[in-house]
Amino acid sequence: MQVQPSARDVVRVVVETDYSPVEDSIKFVRERYADTEAVFAVAFDVEDGVQRRGILGFRRDSNETWRPTGAFMGSARPTGDRDVWMTWGGWGGDSREYTVLGGWVADLAAVAARATDATGRTLEDVVENGVALFMYAGDFGTRDARLELLDADGRVLRSGPLNRRP
């Protein structure tokens, strides 16, 4: 019986192949699992000194092999007072089992994040290592959705369009 690589091993190979990180700079910042889906927030450096940040998704197939389902990659950047994300992205929707979205939040004091779409569906997540990750079984309407960043007392620190592009 052949042993399949772990999801983390597959993530590392994808990052090394697609993004050419500086050796030994890949850091797993956060990960979430749901059913056969896995999502990883990673950070790494590239040769020109830029720190890259991104989220990669995978699905385990019937052969126990992890296959890519989506990804985005951005750079660490300064944020303004109106930003809710520093780096963010997502994928999914009507043709996928899961909608995945998330990224690095723009306020270091945030301990939780809440996304609400136009129909009133709400997703909540704890912010860990500066990252919020949302996984929704189905199509979560990101077009007109909003994101709120919350402090430890549940007060809104920042609020804005979920999909505002930096």
C-alpha positions as CSV (number, residue, x, y, z in Angstrom):
1,M,0.0,0.0,0.0
2,Q,1.4,3.4,-1.0
3,V,1.4,6.1,1.6
4,Q,0.0,9.3,0.3
5,P,1.7,12.6,1.2
6,S,0.0,14.7,3.9
7,A,-2.0,17.8,2.9
8,R,0.9,20.0,4.4
9,D,3.4,18.1,2.2
10,V,1.3,18.9,-0.9
11,V,1.0,22.5,0.1
12,R,4.7,22.8,0.5
13,V,5.3,21.3,-2.9
14,V,2.8,23.6,-4.6
15,V,4.3,26.7,-2.9
16,E,7.8,25.7,-3.8
17,T,6.9,24.9,-7.4
18,D,4.5,27.8,-8.2
19,Y,6.0,30.7,-6.1
20,S,9.8,30.0,-5.7
21,P,10.1,30.9,-2.0
22,V,13.4,31.6,-0.3
23,E,14.6,28.2,1.1
24,D,13.1,27.3,4.5
25,S,10.9,30.4,4.6
26,I,7.5,28.8,4.3
27,K,5.4,29.2,7.4
28,F,2.0,27.5,8.0
29,V,0.1,30.3,9.6
30,R,-3.4,28.7,9.9
31,E,-5.3,25.7,8.6
32,R,-8.9,24.5,8.6
33,Y,-10.5,21.2,7.6
34,A,-14.2,20.4,6.7
35,D,-15.1,17.0,5.4
36,T,-12.6,16.3,2.6
37,E,-11.6,19.9,2.2
38,A,-8.5,21.6,3.7
39,V,-7.5,25.3,3.6
40,F,-4.1,26.6,4.5
41,A,-2.8,30.1,5.1
42,V,0.9,30.3,4.4
43,A,3.5,33.1,4.5
44,F,7.0,33.0,2.9
45,D,9.7,35.3,1.5
46,V,10.7,35.6,-2.1
47,E,14.2,36.6,-3.5
48,D,13.4,40.3,-3.9
49,G,12.6,40.5,-0.1
50,V,8.8,40.7,-0.5
51,Q,6.8,38.7,2.0
52,R,4.1,36.8,0.3
53,R,0.9,35.6,1.9
54,G,-1.8,33.4,0.6
55,I,-4.4,30.8,1.0
56,L,-4.4,27.4,-0.7
57,G,-7.3,24.9,-0.8
58,F,-7.3,21.2,-1.4
59,R,-9.8,18.3,-1.5
60,R,-9.0,14.7,-0.7
61,D,-10.3,12.4,-3.4
62,S,-11.4,8.8,-3.1
63,N,-7.8,7.6,-3.5
64,E,-6.8,9.7,-0.5
65,T,-4.9,12.1,-2.8
66,W,-5.0,15.9,-2.1
67,R,-6.0,17.9,-5.2
68,P,-5.9,21.7,-5.4
69,T,-9.3,23.4,-5.3
70,G,-8.3,27.1,-5.3
71,A,-5.7,29.6,-4.2
72,F,-4.7,33.2,-4.0
73,M,-1.4,34.9,-3.3
74,G,-0.7,38.5,-2.3
75,S,2.0,40.5,-0.6
76,A,2.1,41.9,2.9
77,R,1.2,45.6,2.6
78,P,0.4,48.6,4.7
79,T,-3.3,49.1,5.4
80,G,-5.4,52.2,5.8
81,D,-8.1,53.0,8.4
82,R,-10.9,51.9,6.1
83,D,-9.4,48.5,5.1
84,V,-10.7,45.3,6.7
85,W,-8.2,43.1,4.9
86,M,-4.4,43.4,4.4
87,T,-4.4,40.4,1.9
88,W,-7.5,38.4,1.1
89,G,-9.1,36.2,-1.5
90,G,-11.3,33.2,-2.1
91,W,-13.0,30.9,-4.5
92,G,-16.0,28.6,-4.8
93,G,-19.6,29.4,-5.4
94,D,-22.3,27.8,-7.5
95,S,-20.0,25.3,-9.2
96,R,-18.1,24.2,-6.1
97,E,-19.1,22.3,-3.0
98,Y,-17.5,24.9,-0.8
99,T,-17.0,28.6,-0.8
100,V,-13.7,29.5,0.8
101,L,-12.6,33.0,1.7
102,G,-10.2,34.7,4.1
103,G,-6.9,36.3,4.6
104,W,-4.9,38.5,6.9
105,V,-7.1,41.1,8.7
106,A,-6.2,44.8,8.7
107,D,-6.5,45.3,12.4
108,L,-4.1,43.5,14.8
109,A,-6.5,44.0,17.7
110,A,-9.2,41.9,16.0
111,V,-9.9,38.6,17.7
112,A,-12.9,37.6,15.6
113,A,-14.3,38.2,12.1
114,R,-17.9,38.1,10.9
115,A,-18.9,37.9,7.2
116,T,-22.6,38.6,6.3
117,D,-23.9,38.3,2.7
118,A,-26.9,40.1,1.2
119,T,-29.3,37.4,2.2
120,G,-28.3,37.7,5.9
121,R,-26.3,34.5,6.1
122,T,-23.4,35.0,8.5
123,L,-20.1,33.3,8.9
124,E,-18.0,33.8,12.0
125,D,-14.4,32.9,12.7
126,V,-11.8,33.4,15.4
127,V,-8.8,35.4,14.1
128,E,-5.7,33.3,14.7
129,N,-2.2,34.7,13.9
130,G,-3.9,37.6,12.1
131,V,-5.9,35.3,9.8
132,A,-9.6,34.7,9.4
133,L,-10.7,31.7,7.3
134,F,-14.3,31.0,6.3
135,M,-15.5,27.8,4.7
136,Y,-19.2,27.5,3.7
137,A,-20.8,24.4,2.2
138,G,-22.4,25.9,-0.9
139,D,-22.4,29.3,-2.5
140,F,-21.9,32.2,-0.1
141,G,-22.7,35.5,-1.8
142,T,-19.5,37.4,-1.6
143,R,-20.4,40.2,-4.1
144,D,-22.4,42.3,-1.7
145,A,-21.1,40.8,1.6
146,R,-19.6,42.7,4.4
147,L,-16.9,41.9,6.9
148,E,-16.7,43.1,10.5
149,L,-13.6,42.8,12.7
150,L,-14.4,42.4,16.3
151,D,-12.4,43.0,19.5
152,A,-12.4,40.7,22.6
153,D,-15.6,42.3,23.9
154,G,-17.4,41.7,20.6
155,R,-17.3,45.4,19.6
156,V,-16.8,46.2,15.9
157,L,-13.4,47.6,15.3
158,R,-13.7,47.9,11.5
159,S,-16.4,47.1,9.0
160,G,-16.4,47.2,5.2
161,P,-17.1,45.4,2.0
162,L,-15.9,41.8,2.2
163,N,-14.4,41.9,-1.3
164,R,-12.8,45.3,-1.4
165,R,-9.7,44.8,-3.4
166,P,-6.5,46.3,-1.9
